[in-house]
Amino acid sequence: MATEQRQQGQEQSGGETPNPVQIQKFLGGLDYPVDKQAILGKAREQGADQRVMDALEQLPERAYDSPVSISREVSKLG
């Protein structure tokens, strides 16, 4: 139980970079290729939490041709 509470606390406090699956759930419906601003707009529209938004804001400014290309960049942040 204490471990579960710690994990929830980390998620809420934004202690670590969210994993790609956590991020992708806010990016459904994007028409690729997309740029960073489109990614941020979609995530905001879908109600992404601050931790997800912070991670997406760190993405390089470039075109992303698939969910995998976004996930690769996110995994480099961690």
C-alpha positions in Angstrom: 0.0 0.0 0.0 2.8 2.4 0.9 4.5 1.7 -2.5 1.2 2.4 -4.3 0.8 5.7 -2.5 4.4 6.7 -3.4 3.8 5.8 -7.0 0.7 7.9 -7.1 2.6 10.8 -5.4 5.3 10.6 -8.1 2.7 10.7 -10.8 0.9 13.7 -9.3 4.1 15.6 -8.5 5.6 15.1 -11.9 8.7 13.4 -10.6 9.7 11.6 -13.8 9.1 11.8 -17.6 5.9 10.0 -18.5 6.3 6.9 -20.6 5.3 7.0 -24.3 2.0 5.1 -23.7 0.9 7.7 -21.2 1.7 10.4 -23.7 0.1 8.7 -26.7 -3.3 8.4 -25.0 -3.5 12.2 -25.4 -2.5 12.3 -29.1 -5.2 10.1 -30.7 -6.6 11.5 -33.9 -3.5 13.4 -35.1 -3.1 13.4 -38.9 0.6 12.8 -39.5 3.0 14.4 -40.3 2.6 16.9 -37.5 4.8 19.6 -36.0 5.4 20.2 -32.3 2.7 22.9 -32.0 0.1 20.5 -33.4 1.2 17.9 -30.8 1.0 20.4 -28.0 -2.4 21.6 -29.2 -3.9 18.1 -29.4 -2.5 17.1 -26.0 -4.0 20.3 -24.4 -7.3 19.6 -26.2 -7.4 16.1 -24.8 -6.7 17.2 -21.2 -3.1 16.2 -20.8 -1.7 16.7 -17.3 1.1 19.1 -16.7 3.7 16.3 -16.6 2.8 15.2 -20.1 2.7 18.8 -21.3 6.1 19.5 -19.8 7.6 16.5 -21.6 6.0 17.4 -25.0 7.3 21.0 -24.6 10.8 19.5 -24.6 10.4 17.9 -28.0 12.6 19.3 -30.7 10.9 21.6 -33.3 10.5 19.3 -36.3 8.0 17.3 -38.2 6.9 13.9 -36.7 5.7 11.4 -39.2 4.1 8.8 -36.8 3.3 8.1 -33.1 6.6 6.1 -33.0 8.7 9.1 -33.9 7.1 11.1 -31.0 7.7 8.1 -28.7 11.3 7.9 -29.7 11.9 11.5 -28.8 10.1 11.2 -25.5 12.2 8.2 -24.5 15.3 10.3 -25.0 14.1 12.8 -22.5 13.9 10.4 -19.6 
